[in-house]
């Protein structure tokens, strides 16, 4: 990927352990994604609010990675292709004891019906 240095800052720490916007607005998420440029944590496109993609659209930060335990793939929004990238600043995923979907206490009983397919 020619623009990797433009799209990734391996030293940028994650913004937290959950979707920034969902936490601020009292909403919930399915899976989490991390901006590889600034560390912003947003929810995936399967989540009702799709904040990771919204972050890309608002900032132009075009590389994100999974923030789920055991996943190490990256996604380039410009090429719409996955790839494997460098190690980023820790932590590399949400805490293992953090609920998925989450956050605990905000996930509705019919959460599966609310996912974007």
Secondary structure, 3 states (H helix, E strand, C coil): CCCHHHHCCCCCCCCCCCCHHHHHHCCCECCEEEECCCCCEEECCCCCCCHHHHHHHHHCCCEEEECCCCCCEEEECCCCEEEECCCCCCCCCCCCCCCCCECCCCCCCCHHHHCCC
